[in-house]
Amino acid sequence: MTHHPSPAFETLEVRLDGTIGTLELARPDKLNPLSATCLAELAEAAGWFDTTDARVVVVRGQGRCFSAGADLSTFAGPADPRYSLRDAADLGRLMADAIEGMKAVTIAAVRGWCVGGGLVLAAACDLRIAAADARFSIPEVDLGIPLAWGGIPRLVREIGPMRTKDLVMTCRPFGADEAVSAGFLTDVVEPDDLDGAVDELARSLAAKAPYTLWATKRHVDAVTSAMVGLDRSWGDADSLAFAFRDPACNEARTAYLAKRSAS
C-alpha cells in the first residue's frame, strides 16, 4: 500500500486510514462556510485522494453542522483579489465537479445545518446519511442569486424537477425525514448513531474490489449526466455574475443580509 502524506489546508482536514479517507470542513466556529479558499481546497483535496489508495471518502463538517453554505461575508465585502468575478463565481462548480468525479465512493455525513452550497457539496457525494435532527435549506433565491454550482441538475437528478422547483423557489427549510422521503438521503439515523452508521457503510464498501466500485459509480454517473445535462452548468457562473449586478437581486440580497444581521 502506497503511503501518501496528508496535505495541509487552511479550511479542511484530510486523512487516510488504509483505504478509507476522511475530508472534513474544519471551521466549526464559523459553521464551516464555503469561502473561495475552501472551495479551491475542496477541489484540491479531491485531486489528492485520487492519488491515494482510497476506496471510500467520508465528507463531513466539524462541530455542530455540515456547512452553513457560501460565506455570506463575500457578498458584503470586497471581491477576493485572486479571482475575477466570474472565476470566483465558478469555484463552486469546479468544487462540485471535482468531488463528484473522485475515483473513491464518497459518503456525506450530515449533522446539523446543511445550507445552500453545503447542500450542493452533499449532492455531489455518491451517498448521504444524515442525523435525524439535520436541517436543510436552499436560501439562494432569497439572497437574490440563482442556485448555481451545478446544484439544479444535481437536485433534479436526486429528487426530481417539481421538488427541486419547490425547495429552491420557496427557500423553505426542510428536515431529514422529508429529505429521505424525497430520495436525497440514503438513510437517517439517530444523532448519536451517525458516526457509527457512516463508518459501517464505509468499511463495507471499502472491503469490495475497487474496480467494481469505480465501474458502478462511473456507469451510474454517465447515465444520469446524460439525463440532467451537468455539462451545461459551466454557465452557472455567468448567471451568478449577472445576479451580483442586477438591481432587484441586490435589493433582495441587502434585505436578506440585514434581516440575518438583526436576528
N, C-alpha and C positions, 0 to 999 in steps of 0.2 A: 504494500500500500504506500503510495507516494505521500510524503509529508509536505504540506503547504502552509507556511506560517500565516496566521490571520492578519490581514491588513488593518491598520489603524484608521479610524474615521472620526470625524468631528461630531456627527449626529447619529451614528449607528454603532452597534457592536455585533460582530460576526464571529462565529466559531464553528469548528467542525469536530465532531466526535465520531470517529470511524467513517461511516457513510451517511451520517445524519448531521445536517448543518442547522444552525440557528441564525436568523437575521432579525435583530431587534432594533426598533426605533428607540433611541436612547436619550430622549429629552423629556423624561416624565414630569419634570417641574413645569413644563410648558404644554403638557398633554400631547407630546410628540407631533409638533406641527411639521408640515411638509414644506420647508423652505426650499429655495433654489439649491442651496448646498445639499440638503437632504435628498432632493430628487436626483441630483447628479451622483451622489454617493450610493443611492439605491441601485442605479444602473451600473455603477462600477462594481458594487458588491455582487450583483447578478453575474457579471462577467468573471469575477474571481471564482465564484462557486463552480462555474463551468470548467475551470482549470483543475478542479479537485476531484476526489472520488465520491463526492456527494451524490446519493441517490434520492434523498429526500431533504428538503429545506423547510423548516418551520419559520414562518414570518409572524412576528408579534410585536406589540408595543410594551415597553417597560412601564411599570406603575399601574395606575388605575384605569387606563383606557388604551385602546388600539391606536387611534390617531384622531386629533381634533380637525384634521384636514389641512388645507392650504394655510400657510402662515398669513393671518389677516393683516399683520403689520406691513406686509409688502404692498397692500392696497393703499395704505395711508402714507407710506414713506417713499423715499426716492428709489428709483429702479436700481437693481444690482448692476454696478458698473461693469461686471464681467460679461453681461449679456445684453444684446439688443432686446427691444420689447418683444419681437416675435420669437427670438431664440429662448427668452425666459418663458414665454407662453408655451413653448414646445417641449420644455423639460419634462412635464408630467407625462406626455405621450411617450417620450423616449423611455422614461422610467417604466411605465406600464408594459410597453413592448419588451423591454429587457427582462422584467420579472416573468412575464408570460412565456418568453422564449427560452428560459433556462432549461438545461438538459434534465435537471432534477425535478422530481414531483414536488410542488410547493403546497404547503398547508398553512392557511391563515388561521391563527388562533386569536379570536376576537373577544376581548374583555372590555366592558365599559363602552364609551362612545366610539363610534366608527363613522366619521363625518366626511362628506364631500369627497375630496381627493383620497382620503383614507379608505373610503368605500371602493374607489376605483382601484387602489392598490390591492385590496382584498379580492376584488373581482378578477384581477389579473392572476391570482393564485388558482391552482387546479382544484383544490378542495378547501372548504371553510367550515370550521367548527366554532361555535360561539357559546359563551356562558349565557344562562337563561336571563340574566339581567342586562345583557348587552343592549345598546340602543344605537339606532342608525338614523342618519339624517343626510339629506342632499340639499343644502341651502343655497346652491349657486344662483338660481333664478331670483331669489330674494336679495342676493348680492349684486344683481344686475349683470351677471355673466352667464353664458351658457355652460352646461356641464360639458367639459372638454376631456382631454387626455385619453380619448377613446372610450369614455365612460358610457356614452349612449349605446354603441353597438355591443359592448360587453354586458350591459344590463339587459338589452333586448335578447341577447343570447341566453342569459340565465333565467330571466323572469318573464320575457315576452314583451311585445310592444305596448299593450294597454297599461299594464302595471308600471312600465317604465315611464310612460307619459304621466300617469297619476303621481308617482313618487317624485319625479323630477319637477313637474309643474306646480304641485301643491307645496312642496318643500316640507311636508309634514313628517315629524319623527315617527319611527315605527320600531317595534320590538323584535326580539329574536323569534318569537312564535310566528309572527307574520313573515319574517324573512325566511324561515324554514318552510313554511307552507307555500310560499311563492317559488321555492326552488333555489333560493340564493345560498342557503346553508346546507351543508352535508348533514349536520347534526347539531342539536342543542343539548347541553348538559348543565348540571348544577355548577355554580361558580367554583366551588371547591374541587370539582372533578375535572375542570377544563385541562389543566396541565397533564393529568394522568391519561385522559382520553386522547389528547393530541399525541402524547408520547407513545401510547399503544398503537395508534394508527401509523405513526412514523416508523416504528420498529417493524410492524407487519409489512409495510411496503418495502422498507429497506432490505428485508430478507429475500425479496424476489430478484430474479435475474434482471440486471439493469437494462439490457436491450429491450426486453418485453415491456418494461415500464415506459421507456423512451418511445418505442414504436407506437404504443397505445396513445400516449399523450400527443405525439405528432399527428397521428391519424385523426383523432377527435378534433384537434385544433385546425387541421386542414379542412375538414368538413364544415366546421362552424365558421371559419373565416370566410369561406365561400358564401355562407348563408347571410352573414351580417355585414360583410364588407369592411372589416377593420382597416384595410389599406386606405380607405377614404379618410381616416382620422388625421392624416397629415394636415388637413385644412382646419382642424380644431384651433390651432394657434392663431390663424387669421380671424376666426370668429371671436376669440378672446381679445385680440388686439383691437378689433372694432369696438367691442363692448367697453374697453377701457377709455375710448374716446367719445362714445355716444352720450349725449346729454341726459337722456332719460335713464340710461343704465347707470350713469354716475350719480344721478339723483337717488335712485333706488339703493345704490351701494352706500352713499353717505347716510341715508336714513337708517339702513340696517346696522352700520357700524356705530352710529350714535345710540341706537337702541341697545346694542350689545354693551357699550361703554356705561350706559346708565343702569343696566341690570346687575 
